[in-house]
Amino acid sequence: MSRNASTKCSFSRWIIATTLLLCCAGYSAAQTQLLGPKAEVRGTLGGSTFNDNEIPHGVIGGSVRVYVSRRFSLEPEVIYMHHSENDHDIIFQPNVAVDLMKPTGKFVPYVIAGVGVIHHRGRFSGFDFTTGAPRTFDTSFTSWTASAGGGVKIFVTDKLFIAPEARIGREPGLRGTFSIGYVFSSRERD
């Protein structure tokens, strides 16, 4: 393994370990402080485009949001983005989210931002630089990603919600998603 690959692997492990530690600490703190939601899980579908080529990708993923105070939460997410069998990406991104209104209402707007890791794998056809013969190039790299945006949780029941969300960022540049989520503990009534 090259030194660069080893550094990227170590960086990825550091991000994952830090996120898990923060989530565990946040979950412990949330258990004693909150009357509203303590944790929730969501599945996500949507689309994205990248800054340099505007090629649309389908998005599917999931996340777990753990409240560390009444309105502040940590939300690590894993996202898979697919353009074709020759172009796909995986993102792991720890996020912070802030509910802008009381998190026990029917509509809960929020802002969210995070920085994480993106792994790209692709294949494209071209020509060999020396011989000019047709050639297939495999690409695979890991880089950093960041995004910020907002959304609104719309509660269908006390525990089940839907959430449209939009973000801008670096790799991908734009992302629009729709989530279905579930709150693990009951929410206090208004």
N, C-alpha and C positions, 0 to 999 in steps of 0.2 A: 504494500500500500504506500502511495507517495506521501510525502510530508503534508502537502496541501489537502489531500483526501483525509489524512489522519486529523488534521486541524479542524476540517469541516465536521467530521464525525464527532470529535470532542466537543465542538461548539453545539452541535445538535443535542448531544447527551446532556450538556450543561443546561440548555433551555428546557428540556423535558424535566430534568430533576428539579430545577427552580420552580417550574409551573406546578409540579406535583406537591412540592413543599408548601408553596403559597396556598394552593387549594386546600390542603389538609389543615393548615393553620387557620385559613379563612373559614373553613367549615366548622372547626372547633369554636371559633369566636362567634360565628353566626348562630350556633345552637343556643347560646345563652343570651343574646342581645335582641333577637328579632321576634316580632309578632306576625310579620308578613311572611313572604316566601323565604325559604332558607336555601333551597337548591331546586334547579329545574334542568331538564334535558330537552334537547330539540333536534329534530331532523330537518335538513335544509335542501332545497332545490332552487336552481336559478341559472343565471348566465353571467359571463364575464368577457371582457376584452383586455388585451394587453397593450401597453403604451406604444410599443414600436411597430406593431403590425395590424392592430385592430381585428385580429382573427377571433371570431366568437368561439367561446368554449362553454359547454354545459357544465353546471356545477351541482355536485351532490356532496353532502357532508353531515356532520353532527357536532354537537358541543354540549358541554355541561356548564351551567352557570351556578356559581356558589356565592351567596351573599355574605359579605364581611361586615356590612352595616345595613341599615334600613334601605338605602338606595344605591350603595356602591357594591359592585360584584366583580368577581374574576371569572373569565369564561375562556378556557382553552378550547380550541376547535381544530378539527381535522377536515380538510376539504379536498375533494378529488375533482379536477377539471379535465374535461375530455373534448378535444376537437376532432380527432380521427384516431385510427389505430396507430398512426405514426406521430401523434402529437398529444401528449397528456402530461399533467402536472399534479403533484401532491403538495398541500400546504399544511404545516402545523404552525398554529399561531395562538399564543396566549393573548387574551384581550382583557381590557378593563372596560366596564360598562357602568353608566350612571343613569338611574331612572330619574326623569325630569319631573314626574308627578308622584304622588303617593302610590307605592307599588301594590296597593290593595284595591285600586279602582278597576273598572271595566276596561278602560283604555290607559295604557302605560307607555308614553313615549320615552325613548332612551337615546343616549349617544354612546358610541362604542369605538374603541381604537386599540390597535395592537401591532406588535412587531414579531415576526417569526421567520420560519425557514420554508423555502420552496424548492422542490426537487423536480426538475424538468427531464423528460425523456422524449426524444424525437428521432425521426428518420426522414431524410430527404434525398432526392436524386439530384445528381449534378455530374460534373465532368472532372476527371483527374487533372490536377494542375500541370503535371509533367507530360503525360501521354495524350491527354485530351479524350481518353476513353470514358464511356459512361461509367458512373460509380454511384453507389449508395453510401451515404454518410450517416452514421449513428451518432446522436448527440445525447449527452447526459451530463447534467451539472446541478449543483446545489448553490443557492444564493439566498439573499435575505429578501423579505417581503414586509410590507407595512400597509396598513389601511386605516381609515377613519370614516365614520358615517353615523347614520342614525336609523331608527326604525320605531315601530309602535307595536306593542303586544296588545292584541284584542282578545279578551277572555270570552270564550264560548260557554264555559262552565267555570266553577271555582278553581279548577285545576288544569283545564285544557285551554290552550290559546293558539292563535295564529299570529304570525309576525312578518309583515313585509319589511324589508331592510335594503338600504342603498349605501354603498361605500365607494370612496375614491382612494387611490393609493399607488404603490409601486409594485408591479408584478402580482396581480393584474392591476390595470389602471382604473377600470370601472367594474363594479360587481353589483348586481341586483339579485336578491334572493327572496324566497318565501319560505317561512319555517312553520312547522307544527311542533308545539312544545307541551310539556307536562310539568306541573309544579309538584314536587314530592310531598311537601307539607301544606296543610291548609292555610289559606290566606284569611286574615281577619276581615270581617265585614265592615263596610263603611257605615 
